[in-house]
Amino acid sequence: MSDVARQPGSAQRSWQWQSRAACRDLGSGRFFHPAGERGDDREERDAAAKRVCAGCPVRSACLAHALHTREPFGVWGGLTEEERRALLEGREPALSGRGRR
């Protein structure tokens, strides 16, 4: 019989915060840009995503997850991939989008 005492705990606990996320029923299109999206279209989509994040009760958990896993795409915890990359590199992120707070 296998010794399960050394196995990690339930993955559910690690992801429980997502059940309370403001974006949970909105679909990914608002948070991840389609191929080739640039300029005003991308800034407007990012700003719309950031407005959702601004009122989210689990924003900090979402951002912590994205930074920890180094999420390469999308708006997570109110920051774009470029803004998260700047934080990880120890630079001040240049906040983009019209939804700044």
Secondary structure, 3 states (H helix, E strand, C coil): CCCHHHCCCCHHHHHHHHHHCCCCCCCCCCCCCCCCCCHHHHHHHHHHHHHHHHCCCCHHHHHHHHHHHCCCCCCECCECHHHHHHHHCCCCCCCCCCCCC
